[in-house]
Amino acid sequence: MADFDEELDASGLNCPLPILRAKKTLVGMESGKILHIIATDPGSVKDFEAFARQTGNELIESKEEGGKFLFLIKKS
C-alpha cells in the first residue's frame, strides 16, 4: 500500500455516499495529495473508476481486502 495523506473510512455507507464523502474530502486537499478510501459497498469499485474519469483525479489503486474495498485517489 502506497503512502497517503488523508484517509476516509466510508465503511457501511452505500452508493452514492462514499463518492460524496470522497469528493468533499478531496476539495479540502492540495493537488498531488493522496486520499485513501475504505468502503464496504461492492458498487464503489465501478463508482470510483467513473468518479476518477469524470473528475480528472487519478485512481492509483483499487483492491479488495477482507471484504473491504480500498482505493487510492491522487488529487489532480
QUIBEL-V302325 format. One record per pair of residues at least 6 apart in sequence whose C-alpha atoms are under 7 Angstrom apart, sorted by the first residue. I is the first residue (numbers start at 1). J is the second residue. Records with the same first field share a line. If there is no record, write none. Layout:
# QUIBEL-V302325
I = J / J
This chain:
# QUIBEL-V302325
4 = 34 / 35 / 36
5 = 33 / 34 / 35
6 = 34 / 35 / 36
7 = 35 / 36 / 37
8 = 36 / 37 / 38
9 = 37 / 38 / 39
10 = 18 / 37 / 38 / 39
11 = 38 / 39 / 40
12 = 40
13 = 41
14 = 41
15 = 43 / 44
18 = 39
19 = 48
26 = 75
31 = 75 / 76
32 = 74 / 75 / 76
33 = 74 / 75
34 = 72 / 73 / 74 / 75
35 = 72 / 73 / 74
36 = 71 / 72 / 73
37 = 70 / 71 / 72
38 = 68 / 69 / 70 / 71
39 = 68 / 69 / 70
40 = 67 / 68 / 69
49 = 59
52 = 58 / 59
56 = 76
57 = 73 / 74 / 75 / 76
58 = 73 / 74 / 75 / 76
59 = 72 / 73 / 74
60 = 72 / 73 / 74
61 = 71 / 72
62 = 70 / 71 / 72
63 = 69 / 70 / 71
64 = 70
